[in-house]
């Protein structure tokens, strides 16, 4: 399996490794008797592994090559499930497994997304169009996350050895990556070391005003709504769904992430190089998703929870694709992986939204918090709209990029200075 399909497979399996745990949180709480504090700690450890790898793996792959970093991700994906399968012995393997899951997903999202994008250019795939890489990356992530949650949740709810079998199934898909990934073409060969690690990790493109005022404004809502729609809602409705809590959490996860994958063709048509239309539409849909989750809580309706997950999935899919396309236009080839990693790191900050809400309830009520979220979401739509046609990056030269070069150098039209 060579070309973009190999990178797609790696991103798919690594995303599975990260999201298979999501619908199992209630199982660990109910079966093993872990407290809410402990379960939230499992979530926090994941983020501790995720964010540093998102920030570091991209620049390191610019320095040492994409393939080497993705071989590491394949190894940590295997280790993730192997260690989590030992969770029946106590909390320690779960903490370690969740940390490894964060490292896996962070590396895969920062490096795998960029690698897949580069393998979806004319040099490697003549039939690809300008949006193929971003679209394929979003689909690989959404399908891997969705199918991972579906398989793990179904096996935990109805299968044998619910704390072990879900991870064994993932291992069947993860182990072959050790053969597949090394066979995929390298798109960025390792370069001689003429700078310190600190210098290599610098990311000037992050200061680009379009990234700050358009991309970064929308990014936290992506996984913020993911966490609310299929992480927070099952907890809110635990009394209504009873013994089917794991199955219900799985349903919400699959609905949100499957729809996220299915809307990618629409997201491509929404994108414009001269405006932030895609991100504006995404934020508008995600604002509606906040309202739907609030209504789900107010009415205590499992059915409305499914509707909220569907709305959230639509917004997530559009936001992921549109955000990656904006990043692709902003970053020069030397900083594409690094800026992609930063985009995902900012997006995953939103994953802690339910934890923050729980920490401030009381003094606030859930209804008041959802009201605050609606105001903030609406403000994000306004901010993206105001800056929609500002700070547009453009190619330094009209010439086609050289073979193997993923994107042209870019400049900020507002200043005339290079964007990277």
NORGI-V220377 format. One record per backbone hydrogen bond with DSSP energy under -1.0 kcal/mol. CO is the residue of the C=O (numbers start at 1). NH is the residue of the N-H. E is the energy in kcal/mol with one decimal. If there is no record, write none. Layout:
BEGIN
CO;NH;E
CO;NH;E
END
This chain:
BEGIN
3;7;-1.2
4;8;-2.6
5;9;-2.4
6;10;-1.9
7;11;-2.4
8;12;-2.5
9;13;-2.5
10;14;-2.2
11;15;-2.1
12;16;-1.9
13;17;-2.0
14;18;-1.3
15;19;-1.9
16;20;-1.8
21;24;-1.6
22;25;-1.1
24;28;-2.2
25;29;-1.9
26;30;-2.6
27;31;-3.4
28;34;-1.3
35;39;-2.4
36;40;-2.3
37;41;-1.6
38;42;-1.9
39;43;-1.6
40;44;-2.3
41;45;-2.5
42;46;-1.4
43;47;-1.6
44;48;-1.9
45;49;-1.5
46;50;-2.2
47;51;-2.3
49;53;-1.1
50;54;-2.3
51;55;-2.1
52;56;-2.4
53;57;-2.4
56;60;-2.1
57;61;-2.2
58;62;-1.8
59;63;-1.2
60;64;-3.1
61;65;-2.1
63;191;-1.9
66;70;-2.0
67;71;-2.0
68;72;-1.6
69;73;-1.9
70;74;-2.1
71;75;-2.0
72;76;-2.4
73;77;-2.1
74;78;-1.8
75;79;-2.2
76;80;-2.3
77;81;-1.5
78;82;-2.1
79;83;-2.5
80;84;-2.5
81;85;-1.9
83;86;-1.5
84;87;-2.1
86;89;-2.1
87;90;-1.2
91;95;-2.4
92;96;-2.4
93;97;-2.9
94;98;-2.6
95;99;-2.0
96;100;-2.4
97;101;-2.2
98;102;-2.1
99;103;-2.0
100;104;-2.5
101;105;-2.7
102;106;-2.5
103;107;-2.1
104;108;-2.5
105;109;-2.9
106;110;-2.1
107;111;-2.8
108;113;-1.1
111;115;-3.0
112;116;-2.7
113;117;-2.0
114;118;-2.6
115;119;-2.2
121;124;-1.6
121;125;-3.4
125;128;-2.2
129;132;-1.3
131;135;-2.3
132;136;-3.0
133;137;-2.3
134;138;-2.2
135;139;-2.3
136;140;-2.7
137;141;-2.3
138;142;-2.6
139;143;-3.0
140;144;-2.2
141;145;-2.5
142;146;-2.7
143;147;-3.1
144;148;-1.9
145;149;-2.1
146;150;-2.4
147;151;-2.8
148;152;-2.4
149;153;-2.8
150;154;-2.5
151;155;-2.2
152;156;-2.3
153;157;-2.2
154;158;-2.6
155;159;-1.5
161;164;-2.4
161;165;-2.7
164;168;-1.5
165;169;-2.1
166;170;-1.4
167;171;-1.9
168;172;-1.2
170;173;-1.1
170;174;-2.1
171;175;-2.3
174;177;-1.6
175;178;-1.8
176;179;-1.7
176;180;-2.2
177;181;-2.3
180;183;-1.4
181;184;-1.6
196;200;-2.2
197;201;-1.6
199;202;-1.1
203;206;-1.7
204;207;-2.0
205;208;-1.5
208;212;-1.9
209;213;-2.5
210;214;-1.6
210;215;-1.5
211;216;-3.4
214;218;-1.3
215;219;-1.9
218;221;-1.0
219;222;-1.7
220;224;-1.4
221;225;-2.0
222;226;-1.1
223;227;-2.5
224;228;-2.0
225;229;-2.8
226;230;-2.2
227;231;-1.3
227;232;-2.1
228;233;-1.8
232;236;-2.2
233;237;-2.2
235;238;-1.3
237;241;-2.0
238;242;-1.4
241;244;-1.9
242;245;-1.0
244;248;-2.8
245;249;-2.5
246;250;-2.3
247;251;-2.4
248;252;-2.4
249;253;-2.0
250;254;-2.8
251;255;-2.7
252;256;-2.4
253;257;-2.5
254;258;-2.6
255;259;-2.0
256;260;-1.7
257;261;-1.6
258;262;-2.2
259;263;-1.7
261;264;-1.2
263;267;-2.5
264;268;-2.3
265;269;-1.4
266;270;-1.5
267;271;-1.3
276;280;-2.5
277;281;-2.6
278;282;-2.3
279;283;-2.7
280;284;-2.0
281;285;-2.3
282;286;-2.6
283;287;-2.0
284;288;-1.7
285;289;-1.8
286;290;-1.9
287;291;-1.8
288;292;-2.1
289;293;-2.5
290;294;-2.3
291;295;-2.2
292;296;-2.2
293;297;-2.1
294;298;-2.3
295;299;-2.7
296;300;-1.3
296;301;-1.1
301;305;-1.5
302;306;-1.4
303;307;-1.7
304;308;-2.6
305;309;-2.0
306;310;-2.0
307;311;-2.3
308;312;-2.6
309;313;-2.6
310;314;-1.9
311;315;-2.1
312;316;-2.9
313;317;-2.4
314;318;-2.0
315;319;-2.6
316;320;-2.8
317;321;-2.0
318;322;-2.7
319;323;-2.6
320;324;-2.3
321;325;-2.0
322;326;-2.1
323;327;-2.4
324;328;-2.4
325;329;-1.6
326;330;-1.8
327;331;-2.7
332;335;-1.7
335;339;-2.7
336;340;-2.2
337;341;-2.3
338;342;-2.0
339;343;-2.4
340;344;-2.1
341;345;-2.4
342;346;-2.5
343;347;-2.1
344;348;-2.7
347;350;-1.1
348;351;-1.2
349;352;-1.6
350;353;-1.9
352;356;-2.2
353;357;-2.6
354;358;-2.5
355;359;-1.8
356;360;-1.2
358;361;-1.1
360;364;-2.2
365;369;-2.2
366;370;-2.3
367;371;-1.8
368;372;-2.1
369;373;-2.4
370;374;-2.2
371;375;-1.8
372;376;-2.4
373;377;-2.8
374;378;-2.4
375;379;-2.1
376;380;-1.7
377;381;-1.8
378;382;-2.1
379;383;-2.5
380;384;-2.5
381;385;-2.2
382;386;-2.7
383;387;-1.8
385;388;-1.2
387;390;-1.3
392;413;-1.4
394;411;-1.6
402;405;-2.5
409;396;-1.6
410;419;-3.3
411;394;-1.3
412;415;-1.4
412;416;-3.7
417;412;-2.7
END
